[in-house]
Amino acid sequence: MDKFQAIFEILCCLSAADGEVHPNEVDVINNFLNANFGKINFNPKSVASSLGSLTYQGLMDEMVRAAIVFKNTSTAKDRTTVLDFALDLIAADGIITKEESILFFALGNSWDIDMKRYLASKGIK
């Protein structure tokens, strides 16, 4: 797994926390990747499909694995960019579910980010 697939998997796992990854979500994630990190060289629909079949615990495990890969191949700025987008992604429908919140916190924690401080910087308690 390369840096780009790691980002994609992280974001897809967050998208799948509500039970499915909608094709429009895959497109939004691809657009984010292309705009911020360059062109991808894997099949996003195939990866999204395989992630969509995982249990919630499977999503958690895969997201943490991808987060570690990304942490080892990125800068702190890259991680903040992805975390900011992840927050926008899970909040896009106006509701952050418990499952989304748990995955989001696991993501930040796997990158050694103080999540209380991060959220406070975004004006979220």
MMTF fields as JSON, N, C-alpha, C and O atoms, coordinates in Angstrom:
{
  "mmtfVersion": "1.0.0",
  "mmtfProducer": "UNKNOWN",
  "numBonds": 499,
  "numAtoms": 500,
  "numGroups": 125,
  "numChains": 1,
  "numModels": 1,
  "chainsPerModel": [1],
  "groupsPerChain": [125],
  "chainIdList": ["A"],
  "bondAtomList": [4, 2, 8, 6, 12, 10, 16, 14, 20, 18, 24, 22, 28, 26, 32, 30, 36, 34, 40, 38, 44, 42, 48, 46, 52, 50, 56, 54, 60, 58, 64, 62, 68, 66, 72, 70, 76, 74, 80, 78, 84, 82, 88, 86, 92, 90, 96, 94, 100, 98, 104, 102, 108, 106, 112, 110, 116, 114, 120, 118, 124, 122, 128, 126, 132, 130, 136, 134, 140, 138, 144, 142, 148, 146, 152, 150, 156, 154, 160, 158, 164, 162, 168, 166, 172, 170, 176, 174, 180, 178, 184, 182, 188, 186, 192, 190, 196, 194, 200, 198, 204, 202, 208, 206, 212, 210, 216, 214, 220, 218, 224, 222, 228, 226, 232, 230, 236, 234, 240, 238, 244, 242, 248, 246, 252, 250, 256, 254, 260, 258, 264, 262, 268, 266, 272, 270, 276, 274, 280, 278, 284, 282, 288, 286, 292, 290, 296, 294, 300, 298, 304, 302, 308, 306, 312, 310, 316, 314, 320, 318, 324, 322, 328, 326, 332, 330, 336, 334, 340, 338, 344, 342, 348, 346, 352, 350, 356, 354, 360, 358, 364, 362, 368, 366, 372, 370, 376, 374, 380, 378, 384, 382, 388, 386, 392, 390, 396, 394, 400, 398, 404, 402, 408, 406, 412, 410, 416, 414, 420, 418, 424, 422, 428, 426, 432, 430, 436, 434, 440, 438, 444, 442, 448, 446, 452, 450, 456, 454, 460, 458, 464, 462, 468, 466, 472, 470, 476, 474, 480, 478, 484, 482, 488, 486, 492, 490, 496, 494],
  "bondOrderList": [1, 1, 1, 1, 1, 1, 1, 1, 1, 1, 1, 1, 1, 1, 1, 1, 1, 1, 1, 1, 1, 1, 1, 1, 1, 1, 1, 1, 1, 1, 1, 1, 1, 1, 1, 1, 1, 1, 1, 1, 1, 1, 1, 1, 1, 1, 1, 1, 1, 1, 1, 1, 1, 1, 1, 1, 1, 1, 1, 1, 1, 1, 1, 1, 1, 1, 1, 1, 1, 1, 1, 1, 1, 1, 1, 1, 1, 1, 1, 1, 1, 1, 1, 1, 1, 1, 1, 1, 1, 1, 1, 1, 1, 1, 1, 1, 1, 1, 1, 1, 1, 1, 1, 1, 1, 1, 1, 1, 1, 1, 1, 1, 1, 1, 1, 1, 1, 1, 1, 1, 1, 1, 1, 1],
  "groupList": [{"groupName": "MET", "atomNameList": ["N", "CA", "C", "O"], "elementList": ["N", "C", "C", "O"], "formalChargeList": [0, 0, 0, 0], "bondAtomList": [1, 0, 2, 1, 3, 2], "bondOrderList": [1, 1, 2], "singleLetterCode": "M", "chemCompType": "L-PEPTIDE LINKING"}, {"groupName": "ASP", "atomNameList": ["N", "CA", "C", "O"], "elementList": ["N", "C", "C", "O"], "formalChargeList": [0, 0, 0, 0], "bondAtomList": [1, 0, 2, 1, 3, 2], "bondOrderList": [1, 1, 2], "singleLetterCode": "D", "chemCompType": "L-PEPTIDE LINKING"}, {"groupName": "LYS", "atomNameList": ["N", "CA", "C", "O"], "elementList": ["N", "C", "C", "O"], "formalChargeList": [0, 0, 0, 0], "bondAtomList": [1, 0, 2, 1, 3, 2], "bondOrderList": [1, 1, 2], "singleLetterCode": "K", "chemCompType": "L-PEPTIDE LINKING"}, {"groupName": "PHE", "atomNameList": ["N", "CA", "C", "O"], "elementList": ["N", "C", "C", "O"], "formalChargeList": [0, 0, 0, 0], "bondAtomList": [1, 0, 2, 1, 3, 2], "bondOrderList": [1, 1, 2], "singleLetterCode": "F", "chemCompType": "L-PEPTIDE LINKING"}, {"groupName": "GLN", "atomNameList": ["N", "CA", "C", "O"], "elementList": ["N", "C", "C", "O"], "formalChargeList": [0, 0, 0, 0], "bondAtomList": [1, 0, 2, 1, 3, 2], "bondOrderList": [1, 1, 2], "singleLetterCode": "Q", "chemCompType": "L-PEPTIDE LINKING"}, {"groupName": "ALA", "atomNameList": ["N", "CA", "C", "O"], "elementList": ["N", "C", "C", "O"], "formalChargeList": [0, 0, 0, 0], "bondAtomList": [1, 0, 2, 1, 3, 2], "bondOrderList": [1, 1, 2], "singleLetterCode": "A", "chemCompType": "L-PEPTIDE LINKING"}, {"groupName": "ILE", "atomNameList": ["N", "CA", "C", "O"], "elementList": ["N", "C", "C", "O"], "formalChargeList": [0, 0, 0, 0], "bondAtomList": [1, 0, 2, 1, 3, 2], "bondOrderList": [1, 1, 2], "singleLetterCode": "I", "chemCompType": "L-PEPTIDE LINKING"}, {"groupName": "GLU", "atomNameList": ["N", "CA", "C", "O"], "elementList": ["N", "C", "C", "O"], "formalChargeList": [0, 0, 0, 0], "bondAtomList": [1, 0, 2, 1, 3, 2], "bondOrderList": [1, 1, 2], "singleLetterCode": "E", "chemCompType": "L-PEPTIDE LINKING"}, {"groupName": "LEU", "atomNameList": ["N", "CA", "C", "O"], "elementList": ["N", "C", "C", "O"], "formalChargeList": [0, 0, 0, 0], "bondAtomList": [1, 0, 2, 1, 3, 2], "bondOrderList": [1, 1, 2], "singleLetterCode": "L", "chemCompType": "L-PEPTIDE LINKING"}, {"groupName": "CYS", "atomNameList": ["N", "CA", "C", "O"], "elementList": ["N", "C", "C", "O"], "formalChargeList": [0, 0, 0, 0], "bondAtomList": [1, 0, 2, 1, 3, 2], "bondOrderList": [1, 1, 2], "singleLetterCode": "C", "chemCompType": "L-PEPTIDE LINKING"}, {"groupName": "SER", "atomNameList": ["N", "CA", "C", "O"], "elementList": ["N", "C", "C", "O"], "formalChargeList": [0, 0, 0, 0], "bondAtomList": [1, 0, 2, 1, 3, 2], "bondOrderList": [1, 1, 2], "singleLetterCode": "S", "chemCompType": "L-PEPTIDE LINKING"}, {"groupName": "GLY", "atomNameList": ["N", "CA", "C", "O"], "elementList": ["N", "C", "C", "O"], "formalChargeList": [0, 0, 0, 0], "bondAtomList": [1, 0, 2, 1, 3, 2], "bondOrderList": [1, 1, 2], "singleLetterCode": "G", "chemCompType": "PEPTIDE LINKING"}, {"groupName": "VAL", "atomNameList": ["N", "CA", "C", "O"], "elementList": ["N", "C", "C", "O"], "formalChargeList": [0, 0, 0, 0], "bondAtomList": [1, 0, 2, 1, 3, 2], "bondOrderList": [1, 1, 2], "singleLetterCode": "V", "chemCompType": "L-PEPTIDE LINKING"}, {"groupName": "HIS", "atomNameList": ["N", "CA", "C", "O"], "elementList": ["N", "C", "C", "O"], "formalChargeList": [0, 0, 0, 0], "bondAtomList": [1, 0, 2, 1, 3, 2], "bondOrderList": [1, 1, 2], "singleLetterCode": "H", "chemCompType": "L-PEPTIDE LINKING"}, {"groupName": "PRO", "atomNameList": ["N", "CA", "C", "O"], "elementList": ["N", "C", "C", "O"], "formalChargeList": [0, 0, 0, 0], "bondAtomList": [1, 0, 2, 1, 3, 2], "bondOrderList": [1, 1, 2], "singleLetterCode": "P", "chemCompType": "L-PEPTIDE LINKING"}, {"groupName": "ASN", "atomNameList": ["N", "CA", "C", "O"], "elementList": ["N", "C", "C", "O"], "formalChargeList": [0, 0, 0, 0], "bondAtomList": [1, 0, 2, 1, 3, 2], "bondOrderList": [1, 1, 2], "singleLetterCode": "N", "chemCompType": "L-PEPTIDE LINKING"}, {"groupName": "THR", "atomNameList": ["N", "CA", "C", "O"], "elementList": ["N", "C", "C", "O"], "formalChargeList": [0, 0, 0, 0], "bondAtomList": [1, 0, 2, 1, 3, 2], "bondOrderList": [1, 1, 2], "singleLetterCode": "T", "chemCompType": "L-PEPTIDE LINKING"}, {"groupName": "TYR", "atomNameList": ["N", "CA", "C", "O"], "elementList": ["N", "C", "C", "O"], "formalChargeList": [0, 0, 0, 0], "bondAtomList": [1, 0, 2, 1, 3, 2], "bondOrderList": [1, 1, 2], "singleLetterCode": "Y", "chemCompType": "L-PEPTIDE LINKING"}, {"groupName": "ARG", "atomNameList": ["N", "CA", "C", "O"], "elementList": ["N", "C", "C", "O"], "formalChargeList": [0, 0, 0, 0], "bondAtomList": [1, 0, 2, 1, 3, 2], "bondOrderList": [1, 1, 2], "singleLetterCode": "R", "chemCompType": "L-PEPTIDE LINKING"}, {"groupName": "TRP", "atomNameList": ["N", "CA", "C", "O"], "elementList": ["N", "C", "C", "O"], "formalChargeList": [0, 0, 0, 0], "bondAtomList": [1, 0, 2, 1, 3, 2], "bondOrderList": [1, 1, 2], "singleLetterCode": "W", "chemCompType": "L-PEPTIDE LINKING"}],
  "groupTypeList": [0, 1, 2, 3, 4, 5, 6, 3, 7, 6, 8, 9, 9, 8, 10, 5, 5, 1, 11, 7, 12, 13, 14, 15, 7, 12, 1, 12, 6, 15, 15, 3, 8, 15, 5, 15, 3, 11, 2, 6, 15, 3, 15, 14, 2, 10, 12, 5, 10, 10, 8, 11, 10, 8, 16, 17, 4, 11, 8, 0, 1, 7, 0, 12, 18, 5, 5, 6, 12, 3, 2, 15, 16, 10, 16, 5, 2, 1, 18, 16, 16, 12, 8, 1, 3, 5, 8, 1, 8, 6, 5, 5, 1, 11, 6, 6, 16, 2, 7, 7, 10, 6, 8, 3, 3, 5, 8, 11, 15, 10, 19, 1, 6, 1, 0, 2, 18, 17, 8, 5, 10, 2, 11, 6, 2],
  "groupIdList": [1, 2, 3, 4, 5, 6, 7, 8, 9, 10, 11, 12, 13, 14, 15, 16, 17, 18, 19, 20, 21, 22, 23, 24, 25, 26, 27, 28, 29, 30, 31, 32, 33, 34, 35, 36, 37, 38, 39, 40, 41, 42, 43, 44, 45, 46, 47, 48, 49, 50, 51, 52, 53, 54, 55, 56, 57, 58, 59, 60, 61, 62, 63, 64, 65, 66, 67, 68, 69, 70, 71, 72, 73, 74, 75, 76, 77, 78, 79, 80, 81, 82, 83, 84, 85, 86, 87, 88, 89, 90, 91, 92, 93, 94, 95, 96, 97, 98, 99, 100, 101, 102, 103, 104, 105, 106, 107, 108, 109, 110, 111, 112, 113, 114, 115, 116, 117, 118, 119, 120, 121, 122, 123, 124, 125],
  "secStructList": [7, 7, 2, 2, 2, 2, 2, 2, 2, 2, 2, 2, 2, 2, 2, 2, 6, 6, 1, 7, 7, 7, 2, 2, 2, 2, 2, 2, 2, 2, 2, 2, 2, 2, 2, 2, 6, 7, 7, 7, 7, 1, 7, 2, 2, 2, 2, 2, 2, 2, 2, 2, 6, 1, 7, 2, 2, 2, 2, 2, 2, 2, 2, 2, 2, 2, 2, 2, 2, 2, 2, 6, 6, 1, 7, 2, 2, 2, 2, 2, 2, 2, 2, 2, 2, 2, 2, 2, 2, 2, 2, 6, 6, 1, 7, 7, 7, 2, 2, 2, 2, 2, 2, 2, 2, 2, 2, 2, 2, 2, 6, 6, 7, 7, 2, 2, 2, 2, 2, 2, 2, 6, 6, 7, 7],
  "xCoordList": [0.855, 0.0, 0.895, 1.804, 0.628, 1.394, 0.636, -0.472, 1.263, 0.716, -0.69, -1.571, -0.888, -2.157, -3.273, -4.388, -2.964, -3.978, -4.269, -5.403, -3.254, -3.479, -4.483, -5.408, -4.306, -5.253, -6.649, -7.632, -6.72, -8.006, -8.689, -9.878, -7.944, -8.527, -8.991, -10.06, -8.201, -8.589, -9.943, -10.859, -10.051, -11.265, -12.444, -13.578, -12.187, -13.268, -13.76, -14.961, -12.852, -13.267, -14.169, -15.178, -13.81, -14.659, -16.021, -17.052, -16.018, -17.271, -18.124, -19.352, -17.486, -18.207, -18.755, -19.536, -18.358, -18.786, -20.304, -20.849, -20.989, -22.451, -23.119, -24.343, -22.331, -22.904, -22.644, -22.806, -22.243, -21.954, -21.059, -21.023, -20.337, -19.567, -20.312, -20.355, -20.891, -21.652, -20.677, -19.62, -21.011, -20.122, -19.758, -18.642, -20.674, -20.357, -19.279, -18.456, -19.277, -18.229, -16.868, -15.864, -16.834, -15.584, -15.09, -13.896, -15.99, -15.611, -15.056, -14.053, -15.705, -15.242, -13.85, -12.984, -13.647, -12.333, -11.278, -10.178, -11.594, -10.652, -10.294, -9.127, -11.286, -11.03, -10.106, -9.205, -10.325, -9.458, -8.028, -7.08, -7.874, -6.534, -5.835, -4.681, -6.545, -5.948, -5.566, -4.523, -6.387, -6.122, -4.987, -4.261, -4.828, -3.865, -2.615, -1.582, -2.696, -1.566, -1.134, -0.127, -1.858, -1.473, -2.323, -3.273, -1.947, -2.711, -2.526, -1.434, -3.617, -3.58, -3.267, -3.526, -2.71, -2.396, -2.899, -2.169, -4.144, -4.809, -6.271, -6.712, -7.021, -8.425, -9.288, -9.559, -9.729, -10.483, -11.797, -12.186, -12.484, -13.766, -13.56, -14.377, -12.495, -12.184, -11.837, -12.299, -11.023, -10.641, -11.872, -12.07, -12.701, -13.917, -14.849, -15.46, -14.962, -15.818, -15.319, -16.114, -14.012, -13.474, -13.646, -13.905, -13.507, -13.696, -15.162, -15.479, -16.044, -17.473, -17.981, -19.063, -17.206, -17.635, -17.11, -17.416, -16.319, -15.75, -16.749, -17.642, -16.588, -17.347, -16.809, -15.786, -17.493, -17.018, -15.62, -14.756, -15.392, -14.058, -13.027, -11.884, -13.431, -12.542, -12.174, -11.025, -13.169, -12.906, -11.914, -10.985, -12.119, -11.216, -9.791, -8.842, -9.652, -8.324, -7.65, -6.47, -8.408, -7.837, -7.49, -6.46, -8.347, -8.057, -6.796, -5.967, -6.641, -5.446, -4.203, -3.157, -4.319, -3.178, -2.797, -1.618, -3.802, -3.546, -2.994, -2.131, -3.488, -3.01, -1.53, -0.79, -1.102, 0.314, 1.162, 2.229, 0.694, 1.41, 1.541, 2.624, 0.44, 0.471, 1.368, 2.106, 1.318, 2.163, 3.639, 4.421, 4.008, 5.407, 5.852, 7.039, 4.919, 5.26, 4.792, 4.712, 4.481, 3.906, 4.523, 5.27, 4.181, 4.601, 3.451, 2.319, 3.747, 2.702, 1.647, 0.458, 2.069, 1.126, 0.201, -1.003, 0.765, -0.066, -1.125, -2.29, -0.714, -1.65, -2.749, -3.909, -2.396, -3.402, -4.366, -5.568, -3.86, -4.717, -5.726, -6.908, -5.263, -6.162, -7.147, -8.329, -6.671, -7.555, -8.645, -9.804, -8.277, -9.265, -10.329, -11.525, -9.874, -10.823, -11.69, -12.888, -11.083, -11.837, -12.952, -14.068, -12.651, -13.67, -14.796, -15.973, -14.437, -15.454, -16.287, -17.501, -15.644, -16.317, -17.351, -18.485, -16.969, -17.92, -19.013, -20.079, -18.741, -19.735, -20.602, -21.509, -20.34, -21.015, -22.526, -23.251, -23.009, -24.456, -25.105, -26.303, -24.309, -24.836, -24.906, -25.285, -24.545, -24.586, -23.289, -22.898, -22.625, -21.45, -21.895, -22.18, -21.947, -22.41, -21.333, -20.17, -21.745, -20.805, -19.695, -18.522, -20.076, -19.108, -18.1, -16.902, -18.593, -17.694, -16.758, -15.565, -17.283, -16.485, -15.377, -14.236, -15.712, -14.712, -13.592, -12.414, -13.955, -12.938, -12.093, -10.872, -12.744, -12.03, -11.009, -9.87, -11.421, -10.497, -9.373, -8.229, -9.683, -8.64, -7.622, -6.426, -8.095, -7.195, -6.237, -5.02, -6.78, -5.934, -4.978, -3.807, -5.465, -4.616, -3.487, -2.379, -3.757, -2.709, -1.617, -0.505, -1.94, -0.947, -0.403, 0.281, -0.702, -0.231, -0.697, 0.037, -1.91, -2.5, -3.366, -4.167, -3.202, -4.04, -5.41, -5.602, -6.353, -7.643, -8.477, -9.207, -8.387, -9.123, -8.609, -9.39, -7.326, -6.717, -7.051, -7.365, -6.978, -7.3, -8.735, -8.981, -9.676, -11.078, -11.33, -12.127, -10.654, -10.781, -10.312, -10.893, -9.254, -8.759, -9.757, -9.697, -10.681, -11.73, -13.027, -14.03, -12.995, -14.177, -15.201, -16.385, -14.732, -15.626, -15.28, -14.111, -16.311, -16.077, -16.288, -16.139],
  "yCoordList": [-1.178, 0.0, 1.233, 1.354, 2.148, 3.385, 4.496, 4.297, 5.649, 6.808, 7.173, 7.491, 7.124, 7.531, 6.55, 6.955, 5.253, 4.263, 4.324, 4.1, 4.626, 4.752, 5.866, 5.675, 7.021, 8.128, 7.694, 7.904, 7.093, 6.654, 5.698, 5.846, 4.712, 3.733, 4.388, 4.059, 5.3, 6.015, 6.693, 6.534, 7.441, 8.205, 7.301, 7.588, 6.213, 5.267, 4.572, 4.347, 4.228, 3.595, 4.538, 4.111, 5.809, 6.786, 6.89, 6.992, 6.863, 6.929, 5.693, 5.777, 4.551, 3.291, 3.091, 2.168, 3.938, 3.772, 3.797, 3.222, 4.461, 4.523, 3.357, 3.329, 2.409, 1.209, 1.019, -0.089, 2.078, 1.935, 3.071, 4.153, 2.791, 3.836, 4.14, 3.321, 5.319, 5.728, 6.083, 6.655, 5.753, 6.091, 7.578, 7.92, 8.465, 9.896, 10.209, 11.099, 9.478, 9.675, 9.278, 9.941, 8.199, 7.769, 8.868, 9.167, 9.467, 10.557, 11.756, 12.345, 12.116, 13.248, 12.956, 13.831, 11.736, 11.353, 11.394, 11.901, 10.869, 10.915, 12.35, 12.657, 13.226, 14.636, 15.266, 16.026, 14.955, 15.453, 14.963, 15.742, 13.678, 13.116, 13.788, 14.203, 13.892, 14.504, 15.959, 16.409, 16.691, 18.115, 18.343, 19.331, 17.442, 17.674, 16.807, 17.186, 15.645, 14.727, 14.175, 13.471, 14.469, 13.991, 12.815, 12.4, 12.305, 11.245, 9.907, 9.569, 9.162, 7.851, 6.768, 6.942, 5.653, 4.558, 3.215, 2.224, 3.206, 1.983, 2.116, 3.185, 1.03, 1.036, 1.41, 0.554, 2.667, 3.101, 2.356, 2.087, 2.021, 1.321, -0.073, -0.536, -0.739, -2.062, -1.99, -2.809, -1.006, -0.838, -0.498, -1.058, 0.424, 0.812, -0.378, -0.544, -1.202, -2.381, -3.358, -3.901, -3.581, -4.517, -3.964, -4.725, -2.655, -2.059, -2.106, -2.257, -1.978, -1.985, -3.305, -3.365, -4.363, -5.675, -5.991, -7.049, -5.08, -5.315, -5.014, -4.183, -5.69, -5.355, -4.045, -3.546, -3.486, -2.249, -2.437, -1.579, -3.547, -3.811, -3.965, -3.53, -4.58, -4.709, -3.35, -3.113, -2.446, -1.075, -0.382, 0.283, -0.542, 0.069, -0.453, 0.327, -1.765, -2.369, -1.893, -1.544, -1.881, -1.47, 0.014, 0.41, 0.839, 2.266, 2.541, 3.355, 1.875, 2.083, 1.615, 2.26, 0.487, -0.001, 1.024, 1.324, 1.558, 2.569, 3.854, 4.507, 4.218, 5.427, 5.309, 6.29, 4.126, 3.92, 4.021, 4.635, 3.423, 3.541, 5.014, 5.469, 5.76, 7.171, 7.969, 8.844, 7.685, 8.403, 8.249, 9.191, 7.053, 6.77, 7.34, 7.298, 7.871, 8.38, 9.812, 10.271, 10.522, 11.859, 12.847, 12.485, 14.093, 15.151, 15.452, 15.018, 16.188, 16.605, 17.437, 17.325, 18.266, 19.083, 18.186, 18.435, 17.137, 16.187, 15.567, 15.458, 15.163, 14.513, 15.474, 15.078, 16.73, 17.728, 17.971, 18.115, 18.02, 18.197, 17.062, 17.298, 15.831, 14.673, 14.682, 14.393, 15.009, 15.038, 16.097, 15.856, 17.268, 18.323, 17.838, 18.046, 17.19, 16.691, 15.582, 15.512, 14.715, 13.635, 14.204, 13.684, 15.261, 15.903, 16.459, 16.279, 17.13, 17.648, 16.506, 16.638, 15.406, 14.258, 13.657, 13.402, 13.428, 12.796, 13.762, 13.337, 15.056, 16.057, 16.533, 17.34, 16.052, 16.555, 16.39, 17.222, 15.34, 15.134, 15.798, 15.638, 16.544, 17.258, 16.436, 16.949, 15.162, 14.265, 13.474, 12.839, 13.513, 12.664, 11.544, 11.767, 10.346, 9.201, 8.784, 9.17, 7.999, 7.459, 6.665, 6.779, 5.868, 5.051, 5.925, 5.644, 6.978, 7.9, 8.582, 8.72, 9.003, 9.678, 8.769, 9.203, 7.521, 6.584, 6.384, 6.405, 6.192, 6.033, 7.296, 7.22, 8.451, 9.722, 9.91, 10.307, 9.625, 9.742, 8.725, 9.031, 7.517, 6.498, 6.961, 6.706, 7.639, 8.168, 9.19, 9.068, 10.178, 11.19, 10.597, 10.974, 9.676, 9.047, 8.24, 8.201, 7.595, 6.813, 7.72, 7.268, 8.988, 9.964, 10.811, 11.808, 10.418, 11.122, 12.575, 13.458, 12.812, 14.15, 14.26, 13.372, 15.34, 15.614, 16.034, 17.181, 15.105, 15.334, 16.4, 17.138, 16.498, 17.565, 18.931, 19.848, 19.046, 20.31, 20.587, 21.718, 19.543, 19.701, 20.197, 21.174, 19.529, 19.926, 21.322, 22.078, 21.663, 23.008, 24.052, 25.133, 23.723, 24.668, 24.863, 25.857, 23.912, 23.997, 24.56, 24.669, 24.923, 25.478, 24.418, 24.715, 23.161, 22.06, 21.6, 21.401, 21.431, 20.957, 19.478, 18.895],
  "zCoordList": [0.0, 0.0, 0.0, 0.822, -0.933, -0.964, -0.227, 0.271, -0.177, 0.539, 0.044, 0.842, -1.263, -1.84, -1.5, -1.169, -1.584, -1.229, 0.266, 0.688, 1.063, 2.511, 2.803, 3.594, 2.172, 2.367, 1.921, 2.631, 0.747, 0.216, 1.18, 1.461, 1.691, 2.608, 3.908, 4.424, 4.428, 5.659, 5.455, 6.261, 4.378, 4.114, 3.773, 4.158, 3.056, 2.751, 4.006, 4.16, 4.904, 6.158, 6.948, 7.509, 6.991, 7.672, 6.983, 7.648, 5.655, 4.9, 5.124, 5.13, 5.308, 5.465, 6.872, 7.105, 7.805, 9.199, 9.343, 10.285, 8.413, 8.488, 7.754, 7.62, 7.286, 6.682, 5.207, 4.695, 4.501, 3.071, 2.594, 3.18, 1.512, 0.842, -0.45, -1.368, -0.506, -1.681, -2.805, -2.537, -4.062, -5.18, -5.228, -5.62, -4.841, -4.818, -3.797, -4.012, -2.682, -1.674, -2.248, -1.985, -3.029, -3.668, -4.597, -4.624, -5.351, -6.266, -5.492, -5.895, -4.385, -3.564, -2.998, -2.976, -2.546, -2.005, -3.105, -2.882, -4.292, -5.413, -5.779, -6.024, -5.815, -6.135, -5.098, -5.45, -3.825, -2.758, -2.958, -2.855, -3.244, -3.465, -4.635, -4.527, -5.758, -6.95, -6.714, -7.19, -5.993, -5.752, -4.76, -4.867, -3.798, -2.727, -2.765, -2.212, -3.411, -3.348, -4.699, -4.772, -5.76, -7.088, -7.545, -6.881, -8.689, -9.342, -8.627, -8.17, -8.546, -7.904, -8.935, -10.126, -8.471, -9.392, -8.85, -8.835, -8.412, -7.979, -8.376, -8.797, -8.243, -8.637, -7.439, -6.596, -7.339, -6.167, -5.969, -4.832, -7.051, -6.909, -6.327, -5.531, -6.709, -6.175, -4.691, -3.897, -4.327, -2.919, -2.085, -1.006, -2.586, -1.859, -1.693, -0.638, -2.72, -2.648, -1.585, -0.818, -1.538, -0.537, 0.875, 1.807, 1.042, 2.362, 2.776, 3.956, 1.804, 2.084, 2.63, 3.214, 2.442, 2.929, 4.328, 4.877, 4.912, 6.238, 7.352, 7.191, 8.462, 9.664, 10.209, 9.74, 11.196, 11.809, 12.394, 12.215, 13.087, 13.645, 12.533, 12.673, 11.439, 10.285, 9.714, 9.343, 9.644, 9.185, 10.107, 9.648, 11.416, 12.394, 12.187, 12.117, 12.092, 11.928, 10.643, 10.648, 9.541, 8.252, 8.252, 7.708, 8.862, 8.906, 9.713, 9.305, 10.849, 11.671, 10.915, 10.976, 10.199, 9.398, 8.331, 8.141, 7.638, 6.604, 7.229, 6.643, 8.413, 9.094, 9.447, 9.367, 9.831, 10.164, 8.899, 8.916, 7.8, 6.524, 6.154, 5.786, 6.251, 5.881, 6.815, 6.362, 8.093, 9.051, 8.7, 8.827, 8.26, 7.936, 6.594, 6.271, 5.81, 4.473, 4.255, 3.115, 5.337, 5.184, 6.164, 7.073, 5.942, 6.856, 7.817, 7.601, 8.862, 9.802, 9.074, 9.373, 8.127, 7.351, 6.526, 6.454, 5.902, 5.145, 6.049, 5.667, 7.248, 8.167, 8.6, 8.714, 8.843, 9.216, 8.06, 8.281, 6.842, 5.662, 5.56, 5.31, 5.752, 5.678, 6.843, 6.657, 8.032, 9.197, 9.027, 9.365, 8.505, 8.25, 7.258, 7.463, 6.182, 5.195, 5.786, 5.511, 6.598, 7.245, 8.114, 8.121, 8.838, 9.671, 8.798, 9.11, 7.712, 6.79, 6.206, 6.046, 5.892, 5.287, 6.232, 5.828, 7.483, 8.401, 8.863, 9.308, 8.752, 9.159, 7.995, 8.196, 6.796, 5.591, 5.633, 5.087, 6.265, 6.309, 7.523, 7.757, 8.294, 9.444, 10.715, 11.767, 10.628, 11.781, 11.838, 10.858, 12.981, 13.19, 14.121, 15.298, 13.572, 14.361, 15.359, 15.243, 16.327, 17.313, 16.613, 16.968, 15.622, 14.884, 14.134, 14.134, 13.502, 12.795, 13.779, 13.509, 14.901, 15.918, 16.452, 16.613, 16.723, 17.236, 16.211, 16.568, 14.945, 13.899, 13.755, 13.615, 13.789, 13.649, 14.776, 14.53, 15.999, 17.129, 17.023, 17.361, 16.557, 16.37, 15.341, 15.484, 14.305, 13.282, 13.899, 13.759, 14.568, 15.193, 16.206, 16.253, 17.013, 18.02, 17.389, 17.925, 16.252, 15.592, 15.021, 14.749, 14.846, 14.376, 15.526, 15.294, 16.756, 17.951, 17.993, 18.436, 17.531, 17.558, 18.807, 19.098, 19.53, 20.7, 20.168, 19.764, 20.172, 19.532, 20.236, 19.574, 21.547, 22.246, 21.787, 21.531, 21.692, 21.255, 19.784, 19.412, 18.959, 17.538, 17.375, 16.667, 18.027, 17.907, 18.461, 17.907, 19.554, 20.119, 19.104, 19.004, 18.349, 17.327, 16.2, 15.477, 16.047, 15.032, 15.598, 14.893, 16.898, 17.534, 17.921, 18.079, 18.074, 18.437, 19.838, 20.169, 20.665, 22.037, 22.123, 23.197]
}
